[in-house]
Amino acid sequence: MGIIITGLSGSGKSTALHALEDVGCFCTDNLPLPLLHDWAEDVQRQGRQMAVCVDVRSASPQELHRELIHLRKSHPDWQLIFLEADAAVLQRRFSTVRRRHPFAPQKDLPQAIQMERDSMLELRESADLVLNTTAINPYELADKVESFWRQQQMQSMEKSSAMTITLMSFSYRFGLPPEADMVVDMRFLPNPHYETGLATLTGRDAAVIDFLQSHSEVAEAKRRIEEWLIFIWPQMLKERKVYFTLAFGCSGGRHRSVYMTEQIAEFVRLNMGIEPLIRHREISP
């Protein structure tokens, strides 16, 4: 997937591009328009996420719109972000940084801003996301762009995923589950079994959940497992895997492993758009 950033001069396109670079995209600014298609093909062959900023510095608005339509026909998953701002704000930004507007040689600044806005209306209408940066600071703009990128990533993963993910808990006392593709040992976490009143409960019970969540290492373990899943999932999809079983083990298979299985299942639902299969080997009927 790629993201194209365009819009009005002074609207924050560089900030948006830097935000995408921070999340791992291969980014290029002010790419000459004739190179755009070949650049996209080359980066996509490398299997990398990419973002490019193109605007009236690269070509006329008409040429820009025509080339972006052509690019998105051959790459339908590319998303277009259009940035704009109110005229008074754009004038103030240009005055502050003392930059010349691309249309300024023919017109004064207010006229140049309006001319650019009028010339890019067609491109604006074809955008997947239009951001008006008048009332937001650079940090808020970066956050909005990153959120859009992550949303597109998750939707792409959901559409392309034909894989069934099973999350399960087990006890080491009864052996490793032979069906597991990956096993994570939870025995390093605090054991609720030795706490008064918790031994007969499971990792799905509120008292056990409260006990485990009161320990910082439990939250840290959960965070690292989530990050690993986000990283590994696209790689497994490339391998065309159909089934993936992730198993969590602990001593008795009732507390820590059950808790982590349930927590990761909720993460998968909310953040990966997938409904996992859940199996608790030692407590299931």
C-alpha positions in Angstrom: 0.0 0.0 0.0 1.1 3.5 -0.7 0.0 7.0 0.3 0.1 10.1 -1.9 0.2 13.4 -0.2 -0.8 16.5 -2.1 -2.7 19.8 -1.5 -2.2 23.5 -1.1 1.3 25.0 -0.7 1.9 25.8 3.0 -0.8 23.4 4.3 1.6 21.0 6.1 2.5 18.4 3.4 6.1 18.1 4.7 4.8 17.5 8.2 2.4 14.8 7.0 5.2 13.1 5.0 7.6 13.1 8.0 4.8 11.5 10.1 4.6 8.6 7.6 8.4 8.3 7.6 8.3 7.9 11.4 6.0 4.9 11.1 8.3 3.2 8.7 7.2 4.3 5.2 9.8 4.8 2.5 9.1 8.5 1.7 10.0 10.8 -1.2 9.2 14.5 -1.5 8.7 16.6 -4.6 9.3 13.6 -7.0 9.4 14.6 -10.7 6.1 13.5 -12.1 7.5 11.4 -15.0 9.3 9.3 -12.4 6.3 8.6 -10.2 5.0 5.4 -11.8 8.5 3.7 -12.1 9.2 4.8 -8.5 6.1 3.2 -7.2 6.7 -0.1 -9.1 10.3 -0.3 -7.8 9.4 0.3 -4.2 6.5 -2.1 -4.3 8.7 -4.8 -5.7 10.8 -4.4 -2.6 7.7 -5.1 -0.5 8.0 -1.7 1.4 5.3 0.7 2.6 5.7 3.9 0.7 4.5 7.5 0.7 5.2 10.3 -1.8 4.5 14.0 -1.8 3.7 15.6 -5.2 2.2 19.0 -5.8 2.4 22.0 -8.1 6.2 22.1 -7.7 6.2 18.8 -9.8 3.7 19.7 -12.5 0.7 21.7 -13.3 -2.5 20.7 -11.4 -4.0 19.2 -14.6 -1.0 17.0 -15.3 -0.8 16.1 -11.6 -4.4 15.0 -11.5 -4.1 13.0 -14.8 -0.9 11.2 -13.6 -2.4 10.3 -10.2 -5.5 8.9 -11.8 -3.3 6.7 -13.9 -1.2 5.6 -10.9 -4.3 4.7 -8.9 -5.7 2.6 -11.7 -2.7 0.4 -11.7 -2.4 0.5 -7.9 -6.0 0.6 -6.5 -4.9 0.3 -2.9 -3.0 3.6 -3.0 -4.6 6.3 -0.8 -4.7 10.0 -1.5 -4.5 12.6 1.3 -5.3 16.2 0.4 -4.2 19.0 2.7 -5.6 22.5 2.8 -6.0 25.5 5.1 -7.9 28.8 5.2 -6.4 31.6 3.1 -5.5 33.9 6.0 -3.6 31.1 7.7 -1.7 30.2 4.5 -0.8 33.9 4.0 0.5 34.1 7.6 2.6 30.9 7.1 4.2 32.2 4.0 5.0 35.5 5.6 6.5 33.8 8.6 8.8 31.5 6.7 9.5 34.1 4.0 8.9 31.5 1.2 7.6 32.4 -2.3 4.3 30.8 -3.3 4.7 28.7 -6.5 2.1 30.9 -8.2 3.4 34.1 -6.8 5.5 35.3 -9.8 2.3 35.9 -11.7 0.0 37.1 -8.8 0.2 38.6 -5.4 0.0 36.2 -2.5 -3.8 36.2 -1.8 -4.5 35.8 -5.6 -1.8 33.0 -5.9 -3.4 31.1 -3.0 -6.8 31.3 -4.5 -5.5 30.4 -8.0 -3.9 27.2 -6.6 -7.0 26.3 -4.6 -9.2 26.7 -7.7 -6.9 24.7 -9.9 -6.8 21.8 -7.5 -10.5 21.3 -6.8 -10.7 18.2 -9.0 -7.8 16.6 -7.3 -9.4 17.5 -3.9 -12.6 15.8 -4.8 -10.8 12.5 -5.6 -9.0 12.4 -2.3 -9.6 9.6 0.3 -8.9 12.0 3.1 -9.1 15.8 3.2 -7.4 17.5 6.1 -7.9 21.2 6.9 -4.9 22.2 8.9 -6.1 25.7 9.8 -6.8 25.0 13.5 -4.4 22.1 14.2 -0.7 22.2 15.2 2.0 20.0 13.6 1.8 17.4 16.3 -2.0 17.0 15.8 -1.6 16.8 12.0 1.1 14.1 12.4 -1.2 12.2 14.7 -4.2 12.4 12.2 -2.0 11.2 9.4 -0.5 8.3 11.4 -4.0 7.2 12.5 -5.2 7.2 8.9 -2.2 5.1 7.9 -2.8 2.6 10.7 -6.4 2.3 9.8 -5.6 1.6 6.2 -3.0 -1.0 7.3 -5.6 -2.9 9.4 -8.2 -2.8 6.7 -5.7 -4.1 4.2 -4.7 -6.9 6.5 -8.4 -7.8 7.1 -9.2 -7.9 3.4 -6.2 -10.0 2.5 -6.4 -12.3 5.4 -7.7 -15.8 4.6 -5.9 -17.2 7.6 -7.5 -18.7 10.7 -5.8 -17.8 13.9 -6.3 -20.0 17.0 -5.2 -18.8 20.4 -5.0 -21.4 23.2 -3.8 -22.0 26.7 -2.3 -25.1 28.1 -0.4 -26.7 31.1 3.2 -27.8 30.7 2.3 -30.6 33.1 0.4 -32.3 30.3 2.8 -31.6 27.5 3.1 -29.2 24.7 0.2 -28.9 22.3 1.3 -30.6 19.0 -0.9 -28.3 16.9 0.9 -25.1 18.1 2.9 -23.1 15.5 4.3 -20.9 18.3 4.5 -21.4 22.1 4.9 -18.6 24.6 5.9 -19.6 28.1 4.0 -17.5 30.8 5.6 -19.1 33.8 7.8 -16.1 34.4 4.7 -14.1 35.5 3.4 -13.9 39.1 1.4 -17.0 39.9 -2.2 -16.4 41.2 -2.4 -20.0 42.3 -0.6 -19.1 45.5 -2.9 -16.2 46.4 -5.7 -16.7 48.8 -9.0 -17.5 47.1 -7.6 -17.5 43.6 -6.4 -21.2 43.1 -9.8 -22.5 42.1 -10.5 -19.6 39.7 -9.3 -19.1 36.2 -7.7 -16.3 34.1 -11.2 -15.3 33.0 -12.3 -14.4 36.5 -12.2 -10.8 37.6 -10.2 -11.4 40.8 -7.4 -13.2 38.8 -7.5 -10.5 36.1 -7.1 -7.8 38.8 -4.2 -9.7 40.4 -2.3 -10.1 37.2 -2.9 -6.5 36.0 -1.5 -5.2 39.2 1.9 -6.3 38.1 3.8 -4.2 35.6 5.6 -7.2 34.0 2.2 -8.6 32.9 1.4 -5.5 31.0 4.8 -5.4 29.5 4.6 -9.0 28.3 1.2 -8.3 26.7 2.5 -5.2 24.9 5.5 -7.1 23.5 3.3 -10.0 22.2 1.0 -7.5 20.5 3.9 -5.7 18.8 5.2 -9.1 17.6 1.8 -10.0 16.2 1.5 -6.7 14.3 5.0 -7.3 12.8 4.7 -11.0 11.9 1.2 -11.0 10.5 1.8 -9.4 7.1 4.9 -11.7 6.8 2.8 -14.8 7.4 0.2 -13.6 4.9 2.9 -13.4 2.2 3.7 -17.0 2.9 0.0 -17.9 2.2 -0.4 -19.7 5.5 -4.0 -20.9 6.1 -3.9 -21.7 9.8 -1.8 -20.3 12.7 -2.0 -21.5 16.3 -0.4 -19.4 19.1 -0.3 -21.2 22.4 0.3 -19.8 25.9 1.5 -22.2 28.6 1.8 -22.0 32.3 2.2 -24.5 35.2 -1.5 -25.4 35.6 -3.0 -24.0 32.4 -5.7 -22.2 34.4 -4.5 -18.7 35.3 -1.6 -16.9 33.5 -2.0 -18.7 30.2 -5.8 -18.3 30.1 -5.5 -14.6 31.0 -3.0 -13.9 28.2 -5.0 -15.9 25.7 -8.1 -13.9 26.4 -6.2 -10.6 26.4 -4.5 -11.3 23.0 -7.8 -12.5 21.5 -9.3 -9.1 22.4 -6.4 -7.3 20.8 -6.7 -9.3 17.6 -10.4 -8.5 17.4 -10.0 -4.8 17.9 -6.7 -4.1 16.1 -6.4 -6.7 13.4 -10.1 -7.1 12.4 -10.0 -10.9 12.9 -12.2 -13.1 15.0 -9.8 -15.7 16.5 -10.7 -19.2 17.7 -10.1 -19.6 21.4 -9.3 -22.9 23.1 -8.4 -23.4 26.8 -7.1 -27.0 26.8 -7.1 -27.6 30.6 -10.4 -25.9 31.5 -12.6 -26.5 28.4 -15.4 -29.1 28.9 
